Amino acid sequence: MRILVLGGDGYLGWPTAMYLSAHGHEVGVLDSAVRRQYDHELGSESLVPIESLRTRVQAWQEVSGEQIAVFHGDLTDADFAYDAIRAFAPESIVHFAEQRAAPYSMIDRKHAVYTQTNNIVGTLNVMYAIGELDRDIHLVKLGTMGEYGTPNIDIEEGWLEVTHNGRSDRVLYPKRPGSFYHLSKVHDSHNLEFGCRIWGLRVTDLNQGIVYGQQTEQTALDPRLATRLDYDAVFGTVLNRFAIQAVLGLPLSVYGAGTQTRAVLDIRDTVECIRLACENPAEQGEFRVFNQATESFSLLEMAKVVANSFDGPVEIQHIDNPRVEIEDHHYRFTHTALESLGLEPHLLSETLFRSMFPIIAQHRDRVDLDLLEPTVRWRESLRSRTS
């Protein structure tokens, strides 16, 4: 299969591209390199050093003998999006190419507008390009479990059967996102479902949980193939922060009471989920939703898993929650579709011990402690911080 990975230079996009290539697919990657620019803006960098996309692609060819085509450009440029899709002629497109951090979208007006413009317009351009060039292309779009928020009912896989006043219908599951980033993902989902209804597009929307881990079978083959490990309070995940704090002997900083529950999955499960979705495409006109997560924990439970997995004393510390969110809530979600296609999930405790702690220990001198402290506060995002 010919698969084009949008955002193929990113934390998940690059391992996905190699994973698909290793499984016999002809792969292209498209990226604007804007994720690397965010590092310069925020004064941060990946804990694990990463090479340029050009070096990565060359290294992959040396290691595997397989080539990966590269397209440099921005999806908000419609001409570029059309030209790249026309040139590569993919059968599937995997779409990671969005600004992915909730805190970044909540810095101020400028960052909120940028996030929504970049994410929604880029996806609309891809949707239109597929609609006009080849409606048989299967779009695998990375969404987020954060689209759902924290409803007081169980979370189904994208759709909900509703009975009201004696009549029944199947509707998109109600969304209540918690940031301008998550809102952009909701808009994407609605736009793509509309495209399936009016043009007969094929779309799989993968509502992904928090991804942890840095190593896949392919990234481990050569240091030049390494992917990112973000730990700062803007782009880093809570699990990365906890793991780094444990290795450095610092208290694990839990936001608020720590009873907020989140869905999670291993990076190795992420790339496998995408392979399964590509190789088992949606039908014509089908907007298919998979909840791409394998476990769920409260923040406090995550901290305890990290503490229990680490070989040494670990303290847990509660700090003021910079976000506006419900801390005590119901959280249970359906995640059967990917397992039915063959996914065999990894467990958090296993990954911490196997790879995360050793990788962090190897690069501990690169940690900037100031970056671990939360600087973006939801209630202060109306205050303009940039011109």
Wavefront OBJ file of the C-alpha trace (Angstrom):
o trace
v 0.000 0.000 0.000
v 1.135 3.575 -0.672
v 0.774 5.561 2.560
v 1.489 9.273 3.028
v 2.205 10.299 6.634
v 1.388 13.958 7.287
v 3.480 15.360 10.127
v 6.021 12.629 9.442
v 8.857 14.421 11.257
v 7.019 14.471 14.593
v 7.069 12.442 17.792
v 4.593 9.882 16.449
v 4.748 10.591 12.731
v 8.379 9.522 12.305
v 8.105 6.164 14.152
v 4.863 5.503 12.256
v 6.532 6.117 8.903
v 9.328 3.657 9.701
v 6.902 1.085 11.137
v 4.752 1.145 8.012
v 7.840 0.963 5.798
v 9.137 -2.015 7.797
v 5.802 -3.764 7.193
v 6.166 -3.562 3.445
v 4.302 -0.365 2.618
v 5.599 2.354 0.287
v 5.776 5.421 2.514
v 6.023 9.155 2.013
v 6.298 11.787 4.744
v 5.099 15.379 4.609
v 6.132 18.007 7.150
v 6.659 21.761 7.489
v 9.238 21.438 10.332
v 7.083 23.786 12.441
v 7.294 21.464 15.479
v 11.022 22.198 15.650
v 10.212 25.920 15.530
v 8.030 25.592 18.621
v 11.150 24.465 20.506
v 12.947 27.674 19.555
v 9.921 29.757 20.565
v 9.606 28.075 23.974
v 13.333 27.655 24.683
v 12.966 23.887 24.976
v 14.178 20.791 23.162
v 13.694 17.051 23.097
v 15.374 15.216 25.969
v 16.684 12.715 23.412
v 18.673 14.444 20.615
v 17.000 14.076 17.227
v 18.416 14.389 13.722
v 17.048 16.379 10.803
v 14.369 14.733 8.702
v 16.824 14.423 5.826
v 19.333 12.575 8.029
v 16.601 10.346 9.425
v 15.405 9.310 5.963
v 18.950 8.609 4.793
v 19.653 6.569 7.940
v 16.471 4.542 7.452
v 17.491 3.705 3.902
v 20.922 2.596 5.131
v 19.479 0.461 7.920
v 16.481 -1.049 6.132
v 17.179 -0.657 2.434
v 13.788 1.056 2.088
v 13.218 4.557 0.741
v 10.845 7.151 2.157
v 9.715 10.030 -0.063
v 9.779 13.494 1.523
v 7.513 16.494 0.897
v 8.376 19.780 2.652
v 5.541 22.255 3.054
v 2.520 23.510 4.973
v -0.954 21.993 4.630
v -2.577 25.401 5.095
v -1.180 26.096 1.606
v -3.875 24.382 -0.470
v -1.768 24.287 -3.652
v 1.013 22.461 -1.819
v -1.418 19.989 -0.225
v -2.984 19.181 -3.600
v 0.400 18.894 -5.353
v 1.865 16.547 -2.716
v -1.156 14.235 -2.698
v -1.296 14.245 -6.481
v 2.439 13.473 -6.753
v 2.532 10.611 -4.249
v -0.889 9.193 -5.176
v -1.450 7.473 -1.799
v -4.016 4.808 -1.055
v -4.045 5.902 2.601
v -3.130 9.161 4.322
v -2.191 9.235 8.004
v -2.759 12.726 9.387
v -0.595 13.813 12.361
v 0.145 17.294 10.993
v -1.451 19.485 13.648
v -0.383 21.600 16.606
v -0.915 19.003 19.336
v -0.465 20.693 22.728
v -3.400 21.899 24.810
v -1.209 24.270 26.893
v 0.239 25.851 23.725
v -3.280 26.622 22.500
v -4.122 28.250 25.850
v -1.183 30.671 26.088
v -3.172 33.611 24.665
v -5.344 34.737 21.747
v -2.512 34.492 19.233
v -1.761 30.863 20.063
v -5.451 29.895 20.184
v -6.089 31.411 16.748
v -2.932 29.841 15.334
v -3.867 26.397 16.660
v -7.367 26.441 15.252
v -6.347 27.961 11.917
v -3.435 25.562 11.430
v -5.369 22.460 12.436
v -8.779 23.083 10.912
v -7.666 24.722 7.643
v -4.940 22.137 7.064
v -7.418 19.303 7.532
v -9.998 20.989 5.303
v -7.388 21.291 2.542
v -6.563 17.593 2.844
v -10.265 16.718 2.846
v -10.897 18.778 -0.287
v -7.813 17.380 -2.020
v -9.059 13.839 -1.433
v -12.555 14.815 -2.555
v -11.318 16.318 -5.805
v -8.365 14.041 -6.629
v -9.314 10.533 -5.450
v -12.195 9.727 -3.131
v -10.948 6.169 -2.664
v -8.050 7.478 -0.525
v -8.591 6.332 3.070
v -7.851 9.126 5.564
v -6.662 7.960 8.977
v -6.995 11.064 11.124
v -5.417 11.314 14.583
v -7.977 12.703 16.955
v -7.886 12.662 20.743
v -9.814 11.207 23.646
v -9.837 14.801 24.907
v -12.604 15.542 22.404
v -15.064 13.788 24.708
v -14.084 15.627 27.871
v -15.284 13.946 31.059
v -18.971 13.081 30.552
v -21.014 11.514 33.322
v -21.890 8.579 31.042
v -19.719 5.914 29.411
v -17.781 7.024 26.323
v -18.664 5.022 23.209
v -16.523 4.809 20.076
v -17.549 8.027 18.384
v -21.282 7.363 18.032
v -24.181 7.157 20.453
v -27.577 5.459 20.123
v -30.165 7.889 21.500
v -33.854 7.434 22.278
v -35.787 10.661 22.853
v -39.548 11.119 23.081
v -40.098 7.648 21.700
v -37.814 8.015 18.683
v -34.276 6.625 18.228
v -31.273 7.802 16.241
v -27.522 7.267 15.935
v -25.637 10.520 16.494
v -22.034 11.599 16.952
v -21.118 11.291 20.613
v -21.506 14.701 22.355
v -18.176 16.495 22.770
v -17.071 18.755 25.621
v -13.358 19.489 25.027
v -11.140 21.252 27.535
v -8.877 23.507 25.440
v -8.752 25.356 22.130
v -6.552 22.525 20.840
v -9.154 19.901 21.728
v -11.848 22.112 20.199
v -9.920 22.118 16.915
v -10.004 18.331 16.925
v -13.780 18.357 17.426
v -14.176 20.688 14.448
v -11.993 18.320 12.383
v -14.205 15.383 13.294
v -17.398 17.201 12.351
v -15.932 18.425 9.061
v -14.730 14.941 8.111
v -18.014 13.252 9.048
v -19.736 15.823 6.823
v -17.312 14.967 3.988
v -18.192 11.291 4.333
v -21.906 12.102 4.076
v -21.734 14.440 1.086
v -18.818 13.040 -0.939
v -18.595 9.420 0.155
v -15.123 9.829 1.694
v -13.471 7.037 3.695
v -12.314 8.246 7.136
v -11.083 6.570 10.296
v -10.935 9.005 13.226
v -8.543 7.664 15.872
v -9.360 9.252 19.220
v -6.009 8.711 20.835
v -5.159 8.720 24.519
v -1.972 10.117 26.047
v 0.951 8.369 24.368
v 3.950 7.412 26.493
v 7.299 5.904 25.611
v 9.999 6.917 23.161
v 11.259 3.680 21.673
v 9.911 1.374 18.987
v 11.628 -1.548 17.300
v 12.663 0.770 14.467
v 13.867 3.786 16.484
v 16.136 1.458 18.471
v 18.038 0.330 15.369
v 20.220 3.446 15.101
v 20.601 6.644 17.216
v 19.889 8.689 14.089
v 16.388 7.178 13.965
v 15.395 8.324 17.476
v 12.143 10.182 17.959
v 11.401 13.005 20.378
v 10.956 12.808 24.137
v 9.224 15.991 25.278
v 9.132 16.792 28.969
v 8.408 20.529 29.218
v 5.108 21.679 30.725
v 3.760 22.766 27.331
v 4.458 19.822 25.001
v 5.567 17.154 27.448
v 3.069 14.604 28.705
v 2.314 14.023 32.364
v 3.873 10.548 32.240
v 7.110 11.878 30.758
v 7.253 14.502 33.500
v 6.663 11.955 36.255
v 9.293 9.569 34.864
v 11.908 12.317 34.595
v 11.163 13.590 38.095
v 11.569 10.053 39.455
v 14.944 9.572 37.753
v 16.184 12.963 38.986
v 15.006 12.343 42.553
v 12.396 15.129 42.402
v 8.836 14.960 43.768
v 6.254 13.905 41.167
v 4.134 17.031 40.626
v 0.451 16.069 40.504
v -1.957 18.799 39.402
v -4.679 19.412 41.975
v -6.165 16.408 43.741
v -4.911 14.098 40.983
v -8.299 12.404 40.614
v -8.560 13.498 36.954
v -8.614 10.315 34.845
v -6.926 9.978 31.461
v -6.695 7.295 28.773
v -3.182 6.199 27.789
v -1.304 3.898 25.410
v 2.242 2.850 24.565
v 3.951 4.340 21.495
v 4.375 0.788 20.152
v 0.609 0.359 20.311
v 0.115 3.674 18.511
v 2.082 2.622 15.433
v 0.382 -0.779 15.405
v -3.069 0.828 15.650
v -2.292 2.967 12.631
v -1.081 -0.041 10.643
v -4.260 -1.929 11.501
v -6.433 1.038 10.510
v -4.613 1.459 7.163
v -4.736 -2.230 6.285
v -8.438 -2.480 7.223
v -9.868 0.693 5.659
v -13.236 2.308 6.230
v -15.943 1.721 3.648
v -16.959 4.349 1.116
v -18.965 7.026 2.910
v -18.067 5.652 6.355
v -16.905 7.912 9.167
v -15.422 5.330 11.512
v -14.240 6.167 15.027
v -11.820 4.081 17.095
v -10.939 4.955 20.680
v -7.188 4.451 20.486
v -6.292 3.819 24.111
v -5.603 0.703 26.142
v -5.579 1.711 29.824
v -6.840 4.549 31.993
v -5.480 6.008 35.227
v -6.080 9.008 37.412
v -3.085 11.332 37.618
v -2.450 10.112 41.147
v -2.623 6.488 39.992
v -0.127 7.291 37.209
v 2.205 8.816 39.752
v 1.939 5.709 41.935
v 2.655 3.413 38.965
v 5.789 5.449 38.217
v 6.819 5.420 41.870
v 6.264 1.661 42.231
v 8.119 0.904 38.988
v 11.186 2.975 39.859
v 14.040 1.395 41.779
v 14.441 4.074 44.420
v 12.513 6.378 46.755
v 9.901 8.588 45.087
v 7.845 11.373 46.674
v 4.485 12.531 45.301
v 3.595 16.217 45.632
v 0.299 17.975 44.854
v 0.522 21.431 43.236
v -2.061 23.987 42.111
v -3.859 22.859 38.962
v -3.140 25.329 36.128
v -6.040 23.961 34.078
v -9.796 24.446 34.361
v -11.185 20.909 34.584
v -13.379 18.639 36.654
v -11.156 16.689 39.021
v -13.681 14.174 40.386
v -15.555 12.575 37.524
v -16.822 9.363 35.945
v -14.532 7.971 33.218
v -15.095 4.739 31.348
v -14.623 4.269 27.633
v -15.196 1.595 25.005
v -12.093 0.442 23.126
v -12.928 -2.791 21.349
v -12.530 -1.998 17.640
v -8.742 -2.066 17.467
v -8.471 -5.110 19.708
v -10.894 -6.871 17.355
v -8.461 -6.138 14.497
v -5.616 -7.788 16.411
v -4.072 -5.175 18.741
v -2.250 -6.746 21.699
v -1.654 -3.884 24.144
v 1.506 -3.191 26.145
v 1.275 -2.071 29.770
v 2.520 1.151 31.316
v 4.533 -0.467 34.121
v 6.352 -2.667 31.609
v 7.374 0.249 29.390
v 8.593 2.392 32.281
v 10.953 -0.317 33.445
v 11.997 -1.534 29.980
v 12.886 1.702 28.239
v 11.724 4.999 29.718
v 13.806 5.056 32.897
v 17.039 3.926 31.155
v 16.591 6.448 28.303
v 15.943 9.285 30.744
v 18.932 8.297 32.878
v 21.140 8.316 29.778
v 20.150 11.902 28.924
v 19.492 13.313 32.409
v 22.098 16.068 31.959
v 19.916 17.595 29.207
v 16.971 18.280 31.545
v 16.168 21.963 32.107
v 14.386 21.942 35.471
v 12.649 25.250 34.806
v 10.761 23.674 31.901
v 9.046 21.198 34.224
v 7.129 23.993 35.964
v 3.685 24.877 34.515
v 3.658 28.375 33.031
v 0.367 28.345 31.094
v -2.741 28.847 33.200
v -6.171 28.453 31.636
v -7.814 31.337 33.539
v -5.030 33.715 32.522
v -5.118 32.974 28.786
v -7.117 36.165 28.109
v -4.026 38.174 29.039
v -2.041 38.822 25.876
v 1.567 37.719 26.357
v 2.764 38.286 22.810
v 2.442 41.158 20.393
l 1 2 3 4 5 6 7 8 9 10 11 12 13 14 15 16 17 18 19 20 21 22 23 24 25 26 27 28 29 30 31 32 33 34 35 36 37 38 39 40 41 42 43 44 45 46 47 48 49 50 51 52 53 54 55 56 57 58 59 60 61 62 63 64 65 66 67 68 69 70 71 72 73 74 75 76 77 78 79 80 81 82 83 84 85 86 87 88 89 90 91 92 93 94 95 96 97 98 99 100 101 102 103 104 105 106 107 108 109 110 111 112 113 114 115 116 117 118 119 120 121 122 123 124 125 126 127 128 129 130 131 132 133 134 135 136 137 138 139 140 141 142 143 144 145 146 147 148 149 150 151 152 153 154 155 156 157 158 159 160 161 162 163 164 165 166 167 168 169 170 171 172 173 174 175 176 177 178 179 180 181 182 183 184 185 186 187 188 189 190 191 192 193 194 195 196 197 198 199 200 201 202 203 204 205 206 207 208 209 210 211 212 213 214 215 216 217 218 219 220 221 222 223 224 225 226 227 228 229 230 231 232 233 234 235 236 237 238 239 240 241 242 243 244 245 246 247 248 249 250 251 252 253 254 255 256 257 258 259 260 261 262 263 264 265 266 267 268 269 270 271 272 273 274 275 276 277 278 279 280 281 282 283 284 285 286 287 288 289 290 291 292 293 294 295 296 297 298 299 300 301 302 303 304 305 306 307 308 309 310 311 312 313 314 315 316 317 318 319 320 321 322 323 324 325 326 327 328 329 330 331 332 333 334 335 336 337 338 339 340 341 342 343 344 345 346 347 348 349 350 351 352 353 354 355 356 357 358 359 360 361 362 363 364 365 366 367 368 369 370 371 372 373 374 375 376 377 378 379 380 381 382 383 384 385 386 387
